[in-house]
Amino acid sequence: MAARQSRTRSRRRPAHAAAAAIAAAAFLAAGPGVAVGEPAAPDPTPAFGAYLDYGPRGVARMAALSHWLGGAELRVGHTYLPGDRWSNIEGAPGFLDVWADWRTRKADRMLVLNVPMMERNEAHVDDDEVRELLRQGAAGRFDHHFRALAERLVALKVPDTVLVLGWEMNGTTYTHRCGPDPEAWKTYWNRIVTTMRAVPGQKFRFDFAPSRGRDAVPWTQCYPGDATVDIIGMDSYDQPRGMSFDEQVKEPYGLQAHVDFAKAHGKPVSYPEWGLFRNGDNAAYMRRMLAWMDEHKPVYNTVTDYCPHGVWQCDDNPRSTAVYRSVLFGRVDEPEPTAPTPTAPTTPTAPPVPPVPSTVPEPPAGCSPLELGDWVEYWLGGKLCMRLDWYARDK
């Protein structure tokens, strides 16, 4: 999606050694997580999460979002490999480590990683050059980059990562788009999957995820075949302006076509990117999209949570935020137990719809937050506060 924030920004490091020592102490005090080793297979029940940031901030914010949702279980961590150069597409050291650590701390968590198929992926490369690059990829020129990524993920003990490879290929935004040569694109996709599956220890799942609708080309023309696709996803934002949710369902290559195509190919569905967009604070879209996903049981869904799409980190959509929070508040995605026969009649009480709070965290009164850097805040689970009563100011 063209409106997505850039994920190639430099990542900040801890400011000094003392901060690193604090983080290490906090990590040790927290006790061990899941034993290091091969992760268990993900739970088959539907999982949800949110894209909160591409780097360590994204990991750190998941606990706060879960708290805001009444302890709802966010089982999906979602990030994107920077597509600026091949060294980053290979999973440069220091970028994926924090995500792998989050994933391996609970057996039922899921790491979803968007993987560009080309470097200079958002550099507005023209169709002629894209066509030539796709043909080079189909011939095997770039295989070694994807082998390196697979080896990196296996070494980090996240061999079951869901890889959203070449997302929104039916559009015009990315250098890995399909339109200039669909046949070369499909051959290239198949080479990448075959290369990564050949790495010992891997258990990857590959998610083919176009954007909703026809876009530049029908996404069905880009489908590389059942042998190399594990999940058929769709990025579905509330657009174009004036289009109702029913129209989003019924349009050519829309939501209904997506689930029908997946069913015909024996594949589960996913929604790696979804959220508000051209129609503003659209509570009806939010309610209908959540209901659609409850009905069609995707492997996972992750809302894009920044403005204009989001509900927690964006104050521009209060009505949609209230809907999202009320529907998902306290959800743990577990099968409902069979209710025993009651011995006496009871009067059920509907849970109240939670109010929409500010999405900006505030420190306690009389407490001054310390800026220790992203990595430190991740290991600590948030910011540290120092009590400075003589310095405290009214907020």
N, C-alpha and C positions, 0 to 999 in steps of 0.2 A: 504494500500500500504506500502510495507516494507521500502521504502525510505522516508516516512513521518518523519518530525521532531518530537522529543519527546514532548508531551504536559504535562509532569509531572514535569517540572521544577518549583522550588519555585518562587513565585511571590513577587516582591519587594514592599515595602510599602513606604509612604512618609517619608522623612528623619527626619522631625521635625515638631512641632506643628505649627510653622509659615507658613510652606508650606500648611498645611491643612487649615489654616485660609484663605490663598489666594484663594485656590480652592473653598472654601465655598462662599467667596465673589463673585467670578466669576460666580458661579452657580446661585446665587441670582440675579446678574446683568443681566444674560441671559434671565430672565423672565420665566414664566411657559411654559411647553411643553403641550402635549396632556393631557387632564384632566385624573386624575387617575381613573381607573375603568376598566371594562371589555373591552379588545381591540375589535375593529371592525374586521369583517371577512376580510382576505386579498383580495386585488383586483385580479380578475381573469386573468388579463393580465400577460404575462410572466415576471418574475423578475430575475435579475441577481445580482451577487455580487462576492466576492472573499474571500478565506481563507487567512487572513493576519497575524494572530497570534491567539493562543488559549485564551489569557488573555486580560487584558485591552488595551494592545498595538493594538490588532486587532480592537477594537472599535475605538480607536483614529486615526488609519490609514485610516479608511473608508472615512473620509472627505477629506483627502489629495488625495486619489485615485480618488474620484469623481471630485475634482478640476483638476487633471491631465487629466481626460477624458472630459474636457470641461463642467463640471456641470452635467454629466450623473448621473442618479438617481440609486444609489446602494440601492436597497430595501431589500437585503438579508444579514443578519449577520450570519456567520457560525462559530461555535466553536465545540470543542470536550470535553466531560467529561474525565478526567484522568481515566485510567483503572487499576491503580495500586492497589487500595484497595476499598472495598465496600463503605466506608464512602465518598469517592470522587464520586463514581457512583451515590450515593444518592443526589449529588448536595450540597457539603459542603458549609456552609455559607461563603460569601465573594467571591465566584467564579462566580456565575451566576448573581449576583446583577447588575453588570455593563452592562451586555448584556440585562437583562430585562429592565433596564432604557432606553437603546437605542431603544429597540423594542417599548416601550409604548409611545415614543415621537411622532410617526407618525402612524396613523391608518393603512396605507397600507404596513407597514414594515413586514418582515417575519424573525423569528428566527429559524435557522436550527441547531439542536443539535445532534451530533453523540453520541450514547449511547452504551457503551460496555455492553455485556450480562454476562461477567465474570470478576472478579478481576484477577490480574496478567495477564492482557490481552496480553501483549507483552513479556511474560517471557519464551517463547519457551517451554510451557508445552507439554508433549508427548501425543500421540493419546490415549493411554490407560486411562490416567488421564482425558483428555478432554471428552472422552466417558462417564466416570463415573460422571463427573460434569454435563454434559448435562442431564443425566438421573436423577440426583438429582434436577436440575432445572425443568425438566418436572414433577417431583413429587411435586413441590411447595416449595422446601427448600428456594429459594431466593426471593419469592414473596414480602416479606416485604421491601426489598431494593427498589424495583421499585414503591411500594406504597409510600414510603417516597419521592422518586424523583417527582412523580406526585403531591403530596401535596406541595412540595417545589415550583414547577413551578406555580401552581395555586395561592399560597400565594404571589408570585412575580408578579402576574397579567399578566402572559404570558401563559394562558391556551391553546392557539392555536399554540404552538410550534410544528414545524415539527421534528419528532424524527427519525433519521436514526439509526435504531436499528440493532446491529450486522452486521455492514457493511462488505463487502468483505468476506462474510461467505464461499464462494466457494474456497477460497485460503488456504494457510498453515500458514499465519503469526500469526493469533490471536487465543487466547484461546477460543473465541466464534465461532470458525469455525464449519462448518456443517459436514464436511467429515467423521469424526469418527462415527457418528450416525445420519444420516439425519432425521429419524423419531423422535428421541428424541429431535433434534434441533427444528423441526417444532412444536412439542408439547410445548416445552419451550417458543418459540416465542409467541404462542397463549396464554399461561398463563400470560406472561408479559403484552401483550396488554390488555387482559381481566382485569388484576389487575389494570392497570393504567386508563383504561376507567371507572372503578367503582368509581373513586375518584370524588366527587361532584365538579361541575364547570369546568371540563376538556373539551377541544375541540381539543385534540391532533390529528395530522395526522401522521401515521406510514409509513415510507419509507423503502421499501425492496430494498437494493442497493448492488448487487454483483459487482465484477470486471468484465470487458469485457472479453469475451472468455470463454473457458472451465475451465481453471485453474486446481485446484486439482480435482474438481467434477463439473459436469454440474450444473449451478445455478438453473435450473428448478427443480432439485431434492430437492432443499431446500425450494421451494416456499411454504409458510405455509397456503395459501388459501385466497380467496377473502374477507372473512368476517373480517380478521384482517389486511389487507393491504390496504392502501389508495392511495399510490403512488408507482410505480415501477421505481426505479432509476437504475443508472449504473455509476460506477467509470471507466472512460475511458481515459487512458494516451496514449501518442504516443509511443507505444511499441508493439511487440518486435522490435529489430533493423532490419531495412530493410523492414518492413511491410508497404505498402502504405495505404493511407486512404481508398481506395476502398476495399482493403483486410480486413481492420478493420470493414467495413460495412458488408461484405459478409461472414466472417469467421463464423464457428459454434458458436452459443451463442454470436455473435457480435452485432454491432449496429442495423442492420436491424432485427435480431431475437428479440432484446430487444423491439423495437417499435411494432413489430408484436405480441409479447406475451402480451404486455400491452393492445393493442387494443382488442385482443381476450378475455381479462379478464375485459374489460371496465374500465381500470385504466389510469390515466395520467402518463407521464414519468417525470424524473428529471435527472440531472447530478450533484450530490453533489461534486464530485471530477473529474477534468479533467485538462489536461495541457501537456506540452512538456515532453519528457523523453529520451528514448534510441536513438532517431534519431536527437538529438541536436536542433539547431536553425532551425526548420522546418516551414518556413512560409506557405508552402502549407498545412500542417496539420492544422495550426492555421486558415487559411482562410476557409478550408473545414469544420472544426468542428464548427466554428461560423455559417456557412451557414446551416449545418445540424440542429443545434438547432433552427435557425430561421424557418426552414421548419417544424420541428416536435413539436414546441411550448411546451417545458417542463414547468412544474409548476415553476421551478427555475433552475438556474445553478450557480455554484461557482467555478471559476478557482482556482487551488492551486497555490498561488502566493509566492513561494520561489524557489530558485535554487534547482534542474535544471528545475523545471516545469513552473516557473512563467515568467511574462512579465513586472511587475512594480518594484518589489523589487529585480529583478535579472538582472544584466547587461550582462549576457552571451548570451542573445537571442535577439539582436537588430532587426533583420528582422521580427521575429514573433511579437515583441513588436510593431513595426510600423503597422503591419496588425491589431492587436488587438485594438490599439488606433484609427486607422482610421475607423474601422467598428463601434465601440461603442461610438465614440466621440459625446457628446451631447445627447445621447439616453436617453429618459425618459420613454419608454415602455408604451406610451399612444396610443390609437387607432387614426389612421390618420383621420383628419376631411375631410368631403366632400368638395373638392375645388370648389369655385364659378366659374361661367363662366367669364373669363377675358373680360374686355371691350376693351382691346387693346392687340395686340401680345406682348409677353415678351420673352426675351432671357434668359433662365435659366443659372446660373453659377454654375458649379460643385464646391463643397467645396474642398479646398485644403487638401491634406493628411498632418496631423501635423507631424513635425519632431519628432524624438525620443530624448527626453531630458534625462538628468541624472535622475535616480530614487532616488538619495540621496539628501534630502533637504538641502539647504544652508541658513544660517542666513543672514540678510541684512548686507551690509558693515558697519563697525563700531559698530556692535552689537554683544554682547557676550551672547550666550544662557545659561540659568540657568537650571541645572539638579534638578528638583523638584520631580521626581518620576513618575511612570506610572499613578497612580490614579489622581494626580494633573494635569498632562498633559491631561488626558482624559477630566476632567471637564472643563479645559481651552480651549480645542480644539487644543492643540499643545504646543510647548515650549514657555516660556517667554524669551524675550531678554532684556538685560540691556545695555544701551548706555554707553560705557566706551571709549570715543574717545582717551584718552591718553594711553589706553592699547591695542587698536585695532591693529591687524596685518594683513598684506596682505595675502589672502588665495591663 
